[in-house]
Amino acid sequence: MAVKYIPYYPDTIEGQAILDNFVRTRRMLKYRDNDKAIERIKRGMPLYEMEKQETVGDNKNENLIIRGECLSACAYLKEQGKTVDLVYIDPPFASGADYAKKVYIRRNPKVAEAIAKVETEEELKDDDLKAFEEKMYGDVWDKEKYLNWMYENLMAIKSVMSETASIYVHLDWHIVHYVKILMDEVFGEDNFRNDISWHYSGWNKKLKTSFEKRHDTILYYCADDEGENFNSYFEQWESEEEYVKRRKQKPLIDTDGRRYVLSDAGNGNRVKRYLDEAIREGVVIDDVWDLDKMNNSANEAVDYTTQKPEALLERIIKASSNEGMTVADFFGGSGVTAAVAAKLGRKFIHCDVGINSIQTARDRLITNKAAFDILEIKDGVSLYRNPMQTMDKLKLLIPGLCNQDSLDKFWEGAIISSKEGTIPVYIPNLMDSSTKLLDIVLMNRILREAMPDLPDDTRRVIVYYIDITDRTEIEKFIVDNNNTLIDVELRDLKEILDEVVVEDYAEFAVSEYKPKSEVFQNGFKVEILRFASDRVQRKIEEYNQKGQVNILRGEDQQEDGSSKKEKKFKPITISETGLELIEHISLDCTATEGVWHSDSEIKIDKLGYVIKNGTKTKDFWDGCVYCENKPLRIKIRNICGDETINMVE
């Protein structure tokens, strides 16, 4: 359970419940659960124990990477008395899409050097690498749940914003208009500053029913109109010729030889605008930003599906913060906000619930030589990579659970019993924090709305929970309010969640080592002899089976019957050593338990090159990790992001 609940800021919104006073919106949405959001606001933000996982550098600025949900992260920050000066969030867009990550098989270090001799770097293309896809998260919401979820998150974020803080919320056409109403409620209409259109280039498409959608929207608000922090932002012209081209005027030459154009002074008169002065002053940025989208081949690319370009965040951070201020991103994704904040001399807080986000941000910041702590919120949920994959795992771990199309989507599925027939099963949605706590409000919904619609022959339902207000109180409420003949069985989901994470196997050897080119003269070598991951191997088997099925179905054929030679399916094979499944190795030479200290680490990129202690090299991995002092622990991360710690004897 939560340690306690931290009040939101400043208190519950009075007289303007979520979207409730907008008649036009109430007609559009069946806003059944807006009272539930208000009840949760009254209860407060759940505060859980926070565990420090790793410290990188001296971290004098108290920079943070937090694995956990926005609400719990804000509860922790508020309890610690920490405030933020700028917030940028890029939450799900309620687009109805599932997002996946491409997972690349690394090159076997035993043959990497031989391959390098016959391949040039240009030939090491992504298409030629063995890879499969993994679900990152599902952006599938109905408007009601999404807006309630966003409302609580915005309220939580406001709780930790300083009086001079600003917030930028990045969305697109799917949901931005509704969120604009929420932002007006939470931050006040008077504190609205800009509706920024981020326009980007893309492929030209011939659409039959609409113009092509080629921009995102960023809503910009300040926390308090009295103390807003904003820096006028100018963009430098590349040259006088670029300035003239944009003005669409032919430059004139003054008597002293200086070039100028005529500009409207606002009173009907025309004044000289000298080009050399215009270039120095630059042009004021407006609310339409023409910036390129993230190019996967760019140097800053980190293979993260929803990654945003650094130029976008640089503009926001420079405009609404100063050096030494704290910049926070509570849906941190690829870590671009934290990375740019660190480069610009700001403090940063990166928060995300997915382990791939935490790892991507961590590795990115280490490359930038930033210092930070990694914290994990201990909310009782042992997540497997991310909430979406954890949900899929849970369905496999509950004995007998299967999909049941005849049941309402409220139920995750059912268990078929020879004695009791169909037993509907409710599982909290790990992608929706509002369902984690089983309280009177949720139990009442189960009793009054979900259970009466079940088939007449239903005898029992199973309700799983992660957190519960008071089990005795809930059981009494069930007895007093259950008007059906169906029994309700409560089960703690944490007992199953503990089985979700299964460790990988690694066999390695440690020996003393005298390096020729290392900074240290004597040290240790850790050689990875064998690595096995059942979880990754199963994904590879699924990929291979799917490919074989497609071949049998003829989906690798052209319409004329000829084969698609360039896309012919190639099954993924792994060597006996399994070293191709390793992405990252870290050695702790400082402690045998507790907070992790990475005294030496390597990361193998998708092309097989080694990134050593954050520095990119053109060396292929040789299967070893080197360090100055004797290693005490070794942490190995597989290509899907699962980490396993082994003690070094």
N, C-alpha and C positions, 0 to 999 in steps of 0.2 A: 504493500500500500504506500501511497504518498506519505512522506514524513509529515507534511502539513500543506495547507493551501495558502498561497500568497495573494492578497487582494490585487485586483486590476487597478489601473489608473483612470481617473481618480476614484471612481466608484461606478456602480451600475448606471448605464445610460437611462435617464428617466424621461418618460413621455415620448420616446422615439425608439421603440424596440425595432429590431432589425427588419427593415423594409415594411414594417407593419402600418406606418402611416401614409404609405404611398398607395392610393386606391388603384391606380393603373397597374402597379406591380402585383398587387394582391389578386387582381383579375388574371394576370398572366401565369402566376405561380400558385400552386396549391401549397401555401406556406404553412404546412401542418406543424412543423417542428420549431418554429421561431421561439416558442416559449421555452423549449429545451435549451437553446443557446443562452437565453437570459438566465435560466437556472444555473447553468455552468458558470456564467459570468459572476453571479452572486456567490457561488461557492469559492471561486478564485482559481488561480493557476496552480496545478499540482507540482509540488516540490519534492523531488526524489533525491536520494543520495547521489553524489557525483564522485566518480573514481578517476584519478589521474592515471592515464595509460602510458604516457611518454612525455619526456621533456627534451626539447631540442634547443641547444644554445643556452645562454644565460637568461633570456626572456625577461629582461628588465622592464619591458613595456607591457608585460602581462598579456601578450597576444594569445588567443585561444582558438583551438579547433575543437568543436563539441559534436560528438555523435549523439543525436537524440532529436526530439521534436521541438519545434519552435516554442510551444507553450512552456514546456519543462525547462528549456534553456533560458527563457525570459524570467521564469520563476527563480532560477538559480542566480541570474545576474542581479535581479532586484533584491534578493535576500542578501547578496554580497555587497549591495550598495553601489553597483557598477551601472554607469549610464553610457549611452552611445550618442555620437554627434551626427552621424549620417547612417541611414539604412538604405540599402538597395536590395530588393528581393525580386527574384524571377521564379515565382511559384508556378505550379501546374496551370495550364491555360484552360482546363475543362474542355479539351479538344476532342475527347473521345478516342485518342490514339494511345497505343502501347509503344513505349520507347525501349529500344534494345541497344545493347553494347556489342560491338564486334570483338570477339576474343581471339587473339592470335596465338597459334602454337609457336613457341620459340625454336630456334635452330639448335640442334643437338651439338653441344660443345665439342663432342668427340670428332665431328666431321665439319664443323663450321669453318675451320681454316682451309680445308680442302675445297669447300664450296666457294670460298672467297677468291680462290685462285682462278676460277673459271667464270665468275660472275662480276660484272661491274656494278657499282652502286645504282646506276640507272636501271639495271635489270632486276634489282630487288624491289619489285613493285608489289603493292598491296594485293593486287589480284592474283599474284602468283603464290602468295603465302597461304598456308593452311589456316582456316579460321571458321568459327561458328558464332552464332548470336546467342546472347543471354538477355532475358528481360531485366530492365532496370526499374521501371515503374509504370503503372497504368494510369494514364491521365483520363480516366473514365469516371465521370461524376454526373449526377443529375444536379440541376441548378440549385435546388433547395439545400442539399447537403454541402455542396461546394461553398455557397454563400455563407452558410452558418459557420463552416470551417474557417473561411477567410475572415469573417467577422471576429471570431475569437482570436485568431492569430494577429490581426491588426490591433485589437485591444491590448494583447499581450505586448506587442512591439512598442506601442505607445507608452506602456508602463515603464519602459527602460530608456526612453528617449529623453535627452536633456532639453532644457527650455529653448535652446537655439538650434535644435536638431532639425533635419529634413529627412523625408522619406521618398524614395522613388520606387514605384511598383510597376513591374514590366509584364505586360499582358498582350493579347492580340484580340482580334475581332470576336472570338468565341464568347467572351465573358466580360470584357473591359467595361462595357456600359453599365452593367449591374454593379461591378466593383466600384465604379465612380460614385455611385449612390452610397455605398458603404463608407468610402473614404470621406465623403461629405459628412456623414453621421459621426464617424470616429474622430476625425481631425477638424471638422468644421468647414463650412463652405468658404468662409473668409480666409482660410489658410491654404486654399487651393492656389497653386502658382502656374502650373503648365500642364497641358495635354500634349506631350512631346511625341511626334511621329518619327520613328526611326525607319527611314526609307533605305532599302538595300537593293542591289542588283540581283538578277537571277536569269534563269533561262526564259526565253521568249516562248510563250505558249499561245496557241490560238484557242481561246475559250469561246464556247457557243452561247453561254447564258450570262456572263458577267465579265467585268474587267478583272485582270489578274491581281490577286492580293499580294502586295509587295511592301508592306510595312507592319511593324509592331507599334504598340502604344505604351508610353511610359508616363504614368500619372505622378506628378510631383507636388507634394504638399510640405508645408513646414509645421512644426509642432506648436509654435506660438508666434503670432504676428508681431509681437513686441521685440523679440530677440533673435530674429532669423539670421542665420549665417549664410551669406551668398557672395561669391566673388564674380564680378563681371568677367565674362569669358570672351576672349577675342581669338579669332583664328587668323594666322598669318597667311598672306597671299604668297603663292610660290614665286611669283615674278610680276613685273609690271605688265607683261603681256597677258598673264592670266587675269589680272585686274581689268585691263581694257576689254578683254574678251567677255568677261561677265557683265561689264557696263554697256557693252554693245555701242561704244562710242569711239570715233576716231580721235586719237589724242592730238592736241594742238601743241605748238612750241612757243613758249614765252620769249620775251626779248633777251632774257638771260640764258636761254638755251634749255630751260627746264620744261619737261613735258607735263601737260595737264589736260583734264577734261572739265566740262562745265557741269556743275551740280546745282540742284534746286536748293535755295536757302530757306524755303518755307514761306517767304513773303512775296513771292512772285518774281524775285530777282534770281539771277544766276551768278554763282561765284566760281572762282577757279579752284579746282581740286588737283593739287600737284601729286603726281604719281609717286614720287619718292617718299612723301609724307604718308600717303595712303598705305604704302607697303609697310612702313614702320608701325603705323597704328593698327593695322589689321582690320578685320570686319567682325562686328558683334554677332554672336551666334543666336539664331532664332530658334523656334520650336519645331523646325523640320530639319532632321539630321540625316545627311547623306553619308553614310558610312558603310563600308563593305561588310558583308556577313563573314562569319568565320570560314576561312579556307582550310580544308583538311591538310593541305600541304604546307601551310604556314609554319614558321618556326615555333610559334606559340601553341600550336595544336597539340592537344593531349588525348586525342581519341575519346572524347566525351560527347555524347549525342547532342546535348543542348548547350554546348559551350558557346559563350559570347565573346566577341573580340575585345582585346584589351583597350583599344581606342575608345570604345563606347564607355567603359568604366572610367577610363582616365578623364574623360570630359566631365562626367558626373562628379567624381571625387574632387577634381580641381575646383569645380564650380561651387560645391557645397561643403567644403571642409578645408581646414588648414593643417599644416604639419603638426604632428603631435596629437591630433584629434583621433577619436575612435570610430572606425567604419565597420559596420556589421552587415552580414548577409545571412539570413536565417533559413534560406533554401540554397545553400552555397554551391551545389553542383560541382562544376569543374574547378572551383577555387579562384576564378578570375578576379573577383572582388578583393579577396585577401591578397592575392599576388600583386595587383596594381596598387593597393593601399600600401603594402610594404615598400614597393619601389618608390612611392611618392612620400615616404616618411611619415605615414599614418600608422596608428595602432589598428589591429584588425581582430574581428571575431567571425569565424566561419562555422556555420552550424548546418548539419544535414543528417538525415536518418539513415542514409545508405552508406555502407562500408566502402563502396567504390568511390564515392565522393570524398570521404575522409582520406582515403589512400591517395587519390589523385591530387587533392589539395596539399597533402603532406609532402609528397614527392616534388610537387611544383615549387613549394616554398623552400624546401631544402636546396633545390637548384638555385634559388634566388638568395641563398645564405641567410634566410630569415630565422628568427628564434621564436619559439612558441611552445605551449603545452597542449597535449591532446587529452581531452576529458571525455568520459562516457557516462551518460545518464543511466543509472541503475533502476529502471522502472519495471523490472521483472520480466522484460521481454528480451529473450535471447534471440536477437535477429540473425537470420541467415542471409548475409549479404545485403538484402534490402527487404522491405515489407512485402513486396509482391512475390518474391521467391519464397519467403517464409510462409506465406499463405498457401502456396502450392505444396510446400513440404508438409504442412500440417495436415492437409487432406490425405496424404499418404500415410501419416503416422497414426491417425485415428482408426483403429481396427474396424473394418466393415463399412466405413463411410463411403458413400457413392453419390453421384449426382442424381437428383430426382426432379425431372422437369415439371412434374405435376404440382410441386410445392412452390409457394411464393418465393421470390428472390431473397426475402428476409432470411430464409433458412439456407445454410451452406450446403445442405444435402440431407441424407437420411441413412440410418443403419437398418438393415432388414433383419428382423428377428423371427425365428420360427414360432416363438411363443407369443410375442407382442406385436408382430407385424411390422409396419413402417414406423420408425422412431425418428422424427425430425430433429436435426441438430443445428443449434445456433452457435456460430463462432464470431467473436469480435473481429471487425475489419481492421487489420493492423495499419491500413493506409488511411484510416479515419480515427484520429485520436479520441473523438467524442464517444466511441463505443468501448474504449478500454475499461472504463469504470462501470461496474454493474451497481446501479443505485435504484432507488424507488422509482424514479422517472422512467428508466429503461425497462425495469421489471414490469411496470404498469403497462407500458406499450406492448410488451410480449403477451401479457395476460389479456388485455382488452382488444388488441388489434390483430396480433399474429396468430394466436392460438384459436380463436373462434372460427377462423377461416380454414382450419385444417380438416382433412377428411373425417367423417363421423366415426370411423373405426380406429382413430388414433388414441392410444392408451397412455403414451408417455413421450415427453420431449426432453432433450438434453440441452442445457444452457451452459456453455463454457464462459468463463470470465478470466480476465487477467488481474484486475483489481476489483475490490468489492468494499462498499462503505462499511457494512456490518452484516456478516452472514446470518446471524441469529435474527436480526431485524428483517432482512430480506425474506428469510424462510417464513417468518410470522406473517409478513405482508402477503406472501403467496397463499398461505392457509386462509387468511381473512378475505382475499379478493379474487381467488380463482373460482370463477363461475362455471367452469367446464368440468368434465369428468377426466381430464387429462392430468397425469402426474407430472411434476416438474422436478428434474434432477439437476442439481448444480454441480459443476466440475471445474476445478482449477486448471486453466490452460497452461500455466507455467510448468506443470509436471511433464507436459508433452514438449513444450518449447525447449526444455533442457536437453532433449534428445535430438533437436534439430541440428546442432553443430557437432559434427564428427571430425576428429582430427585426421590430418594426412600423416603418411609414414615417410620418414627420412632416415637414410643410413649415411653416415659421414665419418671421416677420419681426421684427427687433429695431429699436426706434427710441427716441430720447430722449423723455422724457415729463415734463410739469409737472403733477402732480396737484393737485386742488383741496382734497381732504379727507384726503390721506394724512399720516402723521407727517413724512415727508421732503418737502423742497421740490422737489427735482429728482431724477429717476430714469429708469428704463428700462421700456419696455413690450414684452412679448413676445406677439405675436399669432399664434395657431395658425390657419393658413390651410387646411390639409388634413391629415387623419389616416386612415391605412389599416392594418387588421390582418387579414391573411389568416386567422389562427387564429380570431378572433371571427366573421369573415364566414362561415367554414365552419360554425360552430355555428349561426348564424342560418339558413343555408341548410338545415341538417339539421332545424331546428325547423320551418321553412316546409314542407319536403317531408313531414315527418311529419304536419303539420296537413292538408295537401292529401290525403294518403292516407286519413286518418281521414274526411274529407268524402266521398271516393269510396266508402268502405266503409259510409257511412251512420251513422257513430258520433256524428254531431252531431244525430241524430234521437231523438225520444222514442219510447217503446214504441208509442204510438198513431199514429206516423208524422209527427207535427208536429215542426217544427224547434226545437232548443234556442236560442231567440233570444238569451238572455242569455249563452250560452257559444259563440256562433258564432265560428268561427275567423277571426282577423285576422292575416294575414301581417305579419312585421316588415319594415319598409323603412327603409333608411338613406339620408340625403342624400348629395349628391356630395362635400361637405366631410368627412363622416364624423366630425364632432366629437361626435356622440352616443355614440361608443364610448370616450370619455375619462372616467376617473374621478378622476384625481389628476395634478397637475403640480407639480414641484419645481424650483427654480432654485438652482444652486450658483454663487455669486459669489466663492468663496474659492479653489478649486483646480480644475485642469484634469484631474487624475487622482487615483487612490487613494481614500481615505475620503471619502464624500459629506458635504457640509455643506449643509443645506437653509436657505438664507438667505431664501427666500420661497417659499411654497407655497399651493396651493388644492386643495380636494377638492370635487367636485360630488356632493351626495347624490342619492338615487334620485328625489327630487321636483324636482331641478334647482337647488336652492339651493346657495350657495357657503359652504364652511367655509374661512375664510381664516386661515392660520397657527394652526389649532386652534380658532378662534373661529367659532361658528355665526352666520350672517347670514340675512336674508330677501331677499337679492339673488340674481337669476338670473345665471348666468355669461354674460359678454359675449364669450367666446372669447379673453380676454387674461389675462396674468399680469403683475403689476407688482412692481418691486424698486427699491431705492435705488441699488445699485451695478451695474456692468455684468455681466450674466450670462456665465459661462464655459461652463457645461454646463446642459442641460435634461433632466430625467427625466420621461417620460410613462408613466403606468400605465393600461392599458385596463380595461374593466369586468370582465374575467375575472381580472385580477391580474397580467398580464404587464407587465414594465417594460422600457423601452428608453431608453438614454442617448444623446443627441446632443450633439456639440460645437457651441458658438455661435461663428461666425466673426467 
